[in-house]
Amino acid sequence: MKYRNASDILPDELLKEIQKYAAGETLYIPSNIERKKWGHDTGARMFYKQRNDEIQNRFFNKASIEELAEEYYLSPETVKKIVYK
C-alpha cells in the first residue's frame, strides 16, 4: 500500500474537517470498487459446490462417510460437515 500526503490530494476545506477528527493519525480509505467473491473468477467455487453436491448425493445413496473420505481425500470430519450441512 502506497502512502500519500493528504494535503497533496484533498481540498483544503476537506483536509481541515478531517483534521478535527484524526489530526496526525494514519487513515485507511477503502476503495469503492466492489470486490468479487472468493472463487468467482477461477471457478473454484463452482468446483467445490459440485463436489459437495456429489458427496451429499452419494451419502444419501448409502455410501459411508469413511468411504467418501477416502475417495475424495478428505477427513471424515470434513465429509460430515459437507453431508450434514
N, C-alpha and C positions, 0 to 999 in steps of 0.2 A: 504494500500500500504506500502510495506516494503522499507525503505531507506537503501542503501548500499554505502559504500565509493568507489568512482570511482577508487582510487588508488589500491584497492584490486581486481578490476575486469579488468580494461583496461590496455593495454600495455603502457609503459612509453611514447613512441612517440605519441600515440593517445591522451593520457591524456594531454601532453604539447600542442598539437594542439587545443584541446577543451578549454584549459585554456586561449588561445589567444582570444577567443570569449566570454567565460562565466566564468571567474575566480570568484569563491566564490558564484556563483549562484546555485540555485536548478533547475535541469533539469528533465523533464519527457521524457522518451524514450518509445514511444508506441511499443506495441507488433506487430510483423509482421504477426501474425495469423489473418486471415480474420474472422470478426465477422459475425454470422448468422443474418439474418433479423428478425425483430420482428415477433413473432408468428410462426416461421418456425418449431420449434420442438414441440410445443404444439398443433398445429392445429388451433389455434385461427384465424390466417389469413384466412384460408380456410373457417372456420365457418362464419366469418363476410362477406366474399365475397359472399357466398351462400345466406346468409340472405339478403344482399343488392340487389343481383340479384332478389330474390323473391319479395322484396318490389317494385323494379322497374317494374317487370312484372305485379304485382297486380295493381300498379298505372296506367299503360298503358291499363289495362283492366277495367278501370273506378272505382277503389277503391279511396275513398277520402283520403286526407292527414291526416285529423283528425281520420278517421277510422284506418289507418295504424299506426298512432302514438299510439293509444290506444291499438291496438292488439299487437304491438311489444314493448310496454312500452318505447317509445321514445318520445322526444318532437317533436312538429310539425316542428320546425326549423331543427332538425336533419333529419327528414324524407324528408324535402325539399332539403337538401344538398345531400342526397342519390339519390333522384329522378332526380334532375336537373343536376347531375354530368355528 
